[in-house]
Amino acid sequence: MPPPPDPRFAAQAPWLEIDAQALAHNARLLREVLGQGVRLGGVLKGNAYGHGFAQVLPAAHAACDALYVIDPRDGLAVRAWEEREGVARRQVLVLGAVETEEAVELARAGVDLVLTDAGQARFVSALRSAALRLRVHVHVDTGLGREGFTLGELTAGVEFLAQARDAIEVAGVLSHFANTEDVTEQTYAAQQLAAFDEGTRRVREGLGLTARLERHVAASAAALLLPHARYDAVRVGIALYGLWPSSETRLSMRALTGHVPELRPVLSWRCRSQLTKWLPAGSYVGYGCTYRCPVDTRIAVLPMGYFDGYPRLLSSRAHALVEGQRCPVLGRVMMNHVVIDVTRARGEGSLTATLLGRDGEEQVSADQLAVWAQTINYEVVTRISAHIRRVVI
Ligand SMILES: *Cc1c(COP(=O)(O)O)cnc(C)c1O
């Protein structure tokens, strides 16, 4: 059923359904896998993996112990939401790049920041002037070759932190894996873990810390597959949204534990047709005349396209679901239009097509769309345009 009208969106626009109970279910399953003593962190970057930051926040806030974002403004948005709703604060950690003024705002709001490189020493004088102390987690680059202090840089990094104690409180240490998703053996991950333990030791000893440092390394794949990578907290993104990091991860899970948890996809993507009509045999459909109807064909025109994040690579490849029937995408995906074959689908008038999600017995998964579009499920969901209406169900 289409959602009720909302003047901010065209009546004929596509929409996403965000299943808050599915997210809560995934969080429960993850907690079962993790066991006691490991904090569950939810990753809300990339507009909550395309699901919609604002729509996912209440469910993720309720289900997780900590929230991780890239954009400092998202970290501040969590604090503003907590204030408005009168709910207790969660730990919030900004993983992404920030400027000095943003670092000051985060300190004021009690949001943690990932310290990634010596360049962030520039925050210190601004924090001192504001008489603020920023909680940071030291990112150790253990082999991803992205942000973080390499082991070689860590000595200087720790010296800087020792001198900035009044402005910077070291609350945690983290790293990020390079190669846990696309493999069924985890030798590179083991090397990264050894480097992480060494990095943690250097931070702890260099700063003479006796208090607990929160250690977190695992994203979804490692959280599921590598018990010794779970440490004190995990940062789970894709699995929280009910998707597997890869088929290798799923296969490894079965091989290692004999059991595959039933993650439930949180997102469905639907659109009502703007019109249906019969085209006689021999008619062409769409730009480039790439599709020609072999027989009389009933088509539905959907008012959405690659502008909305439906990949053009799905042209003549994907199908949508109407009344539980598979309806092939005919010809090219256009900027604002997709044409599907509804010859076999029941229903007259405006039809509701499911581009991603379940309809009756059938399902189009993000994994299936990713195969058709030659990418990964992460990209399929994250690129669904932020302008589309998202409805929490
Ligand atoms: C994206 C990201 C995660 C979450 O990864 P998933 O595979 O979606 O669970 C965790 N940590 C960092 C640093 C990330 O960038």
The ligand as a Gaussian input file, in Angstrom:
#p B3LYP/6-31G(d) Opt

LIG

0 1
 C       31.922000       1.432000       7.131000
 C       32.715000       1.127000       8.321000
 C       32.289000       0.145000       9.223000
 C       31.076000      -0.729000       8.977000
 O       31.312000      -1.659000       7.941000
 P       30.246000      -2.796000       7.573000
 O       30.979000      -3.716000       6.691000
 O       29.122000      -2.102000       6.882000
 O       29.792000      -3.408000       8.855000
 C       33.029000      -0.008000      10.374000
 N       34.122000       0.735000      10.618000
 C       34.571000       1.668000       9.769000
 C       35.786000       2.454000      10.090000
 C       33.886000       1.892000       8.592000
 O       34.336000       2.809000       7.732000

